[in-house]
Each structure stands twice: as structure tokens, then as C-alpha cells.
Amino acid sequence: MMKNKMKVALFLAATMMIGSANGYAASTASMSVPQTKAAASTAIPEKTSVSYDDRIKELSNKLKAGQMVAYYVADQEYNRLDEIYFTSIGFVHTKYADYVAKAKALNAPTLTKPADLPKSYSFQNAILYLKSPERTSSLYKEIEQELKAKAANGEKFVYSDIMKSNEASAAVMNFDKGNVKLQVVASYIVPEQPMGGTPVPQKKPNEKKETIVINGVECVYTADSKGRDHLDWVDEEQQIRYSIWAESAKSDVLNYAKKMIAK
């Protein structure tokens, strides 16, 4: 069964992944927290030869589609933020109609296939990523209290609890045209948690950005000499971020966007 599941480290709205036929696994803290913020999970706990990654992978392997596990690493040396993290198994559909039905049931961000795709592209699959409890939610606080209470009375390295998620945080559609892969993404925008200090702009000399207006919507096209190019924009309500990813296929990306963004 596990060969039908795709394991991915973490979902970031700006970093998309291609799924397998039946499911995926995503590790997150709240909604989208970079792996570098989750304590050094590759470290090996004292008195054992099993790493934190191995333990979390074991938890993920036991999940079924639609399930999520909340886990807490008790060792403060590794979980420096002292937070609860989540790993989940979502859904991948190779039939578009099945994806649409499941996306509606999970209240996924709106992402539908245009009636007229760019020439020669065909639909491959669609992925639905599950939504983890936000750190400010009562559910997160309840889980946090429960797991930390277990940690205070035990001697384990990782404490966990399986739960079910009935919402999706993002949807992804994958299209092929021969060797060209085009990926369309929609994800709910989550306000960033305030962090101390002054943010340092990240320089990426391999990227070149260009503002393009499509049907009245301002989009940003990023050409990446070391990776895939992508076009990004947000909806009018500022609630959903859209992205289209492809390598060396700018005309196809813009053509898809024109069909996707309503006039």
C-alpha cells in the first residue's frame, strides 16, 4: 500500500511536488513551517540509534488517506521552538471528476481545469493537501496541552496522536506535454507569525522577476536559471495564492494563465 503513497518533507505554497496515484504525506508545523525551523530532526536521540526522522516516518507509514498525526519532540535541544508538528496523508486523483468531488468535500482552494488547455497538454493527476490546525486555533492548543502533558509524565522522545482532517490547504494539478511538465497550484494564504528581528532579504542571483498584467490581474513571472520558472498571483479577496510552474515553457505558462484568470 505504501508504494502508492508519496512521501514529501513539507508543503510550502511556493514549492510544489508531483504526487503518486493514491496519496501523499506532508510534514508541517501549523500550516507551513520550513523544515529548518522544526528542530534538528535528523539528529539521533540519546540512548537510541533511531533518528527523529525515522520515528516520524514510522508514524506517517501507519496513516490512512485523510488522516493526520500530531507529534511533539520532547527534547528541547532539538525542538527549540517547543512546537507541535503534523504529518498527514492526503489524496491524489488521476480522474479529474473524482478530484473535483473530493476538493469540494474538503473545502479546497478553488482550482479547476480550463475547458481549453494549451495545445498538446494532457491532465495527469491532481493532489489535495490536508490542512493542519493553525497555531492560534483552539484545536492546536488542545493538542499541544495533551502531548506536552504526556511528555511531562513519560520518557519517550516523540509523543503523537492520530487525528482526522476534513479540510484541504492546497490543491495541485499536473499536466504533461511530452517531456514538459506543467503544474498549477492553489493554496490558502496564511498570515505569517510575527518573528523578532529585522528580516534579511534573500538574494537569488539565479532568479529574474518580471511583472506581467493578465486580464487586469498583476502577476509576477520568475525565471529561474537553476530550476523551474513560475508565475504567481493572488485572487481579488487576497485569500488564495495561485502559481503555475514549468521549465522553459513561458509561453505555455502565460497561455494557461490567460485561460485561468477571468476577464
Secondary structure by P-SEA (a helix, b strand, c coil): ccccbbbbccccccbbbbbccccccccccccccccccccccccccccccccaaaaaaaaaaaccccbbbbbbcccccccccccccccccccccccaaaaaaaaaaacccbbbbcccccccccccbbbbbbbccccccaaaaaaaaaaaaaaaaccccbbbbbbbbccccbbbbbbbcccbbbbbbbbccccccccccbbbbbbcccbbbbbbbcccbbbbbbbbcccccbbbbbcccccbbbbbbbcccaaaaaaaaaacccc
